[in-house]
Every structure is written in C-alpha cells, then in structure tokens.
Amino acid sequence: MGHDTIDAWHAAQASADRPICDLLRAEIDRHLTGAESRVWHAHPVWFLSGNPIVGYSKLKHCVRLLFWSGQSFEAPGLSAEGSFKAAEKRFTAPDQIDRDALRRWLVEAQSVQWDYRNIVKRKGKLVRLL
C-alpha cells in the first residue's frame, strides 16, 4: 500500500517502530536544512539538488537508515549495503540511535556525494559529485 507523504508513511508503521522513525526524521530535518524530503520508492528520502542523500525504511525486524554515499564517509559506524556506495545502520529501538554519530553522518552526507540522480543516464556508473 502506498503512502503519499512522510506523515502518512509514519502513521502506517507499527507503534514500536514509529518512535524510531520520528526521531530519525527530526534529526535529519534538523541537520539537513534545505533538503527536499518525500516518499520515494515507498520510503522517506531526503534529497540535495535532486540527489538522494539519506532515507529510512522498515525491514522485517528493524528500521534501516540508509545513506546513499555512506561507504565513502570517514565517520565510523555504518555497514556497507548493496553493490554501489550506500551504507546503513539498523535500529530496533529509539535509544539505539546515537544522535552524535547521526549528526556526523548527516554533516558528511552534505560534502560526500555520489551522483545517484544520473545513474540510469550513465548506465549504472556512479560519478563522485563532492
């Protein structure tokens, strides 16, 4: 079932997962000022200049925070995800979220970016933007 807004997406989450999502959203909004946010491919995602930066999704047993360029971050704590440059952190409770680490990742996400916006146009090749 699709959700048109991040508010609708949050409302559809289980009561145990909603506080995790609410905390992630508040911190992302606080530290990624000027970013556009919307539900994209059925999950909340934040963009800078049309390029996806960070988002989160509900997996079977957790909420996954995903940074599209996270494998190139210097700040520790993220795990590689997929075959491109994405990295993730998984949470099962809001108290597992280290706000200082999250802030460091969000700051770094603004200065370390791979061009996912044009990945299809480049036939799967990623180019570093920043």
Buried (B, 14 or more C-beta within 10 A) or exposed (E): EEBEEBEEBBEEBEEEBBBBBEBBBEBBEEBBEEBEBBBEEEBBBBBBEEBBBBBBBBEEEBBBBBBBBBBBBEBEEBEEBEEBBBBBBBBEEBEEBEEEBBBBBBBBBBEBBBBBBEBEEEEEEBEEBE
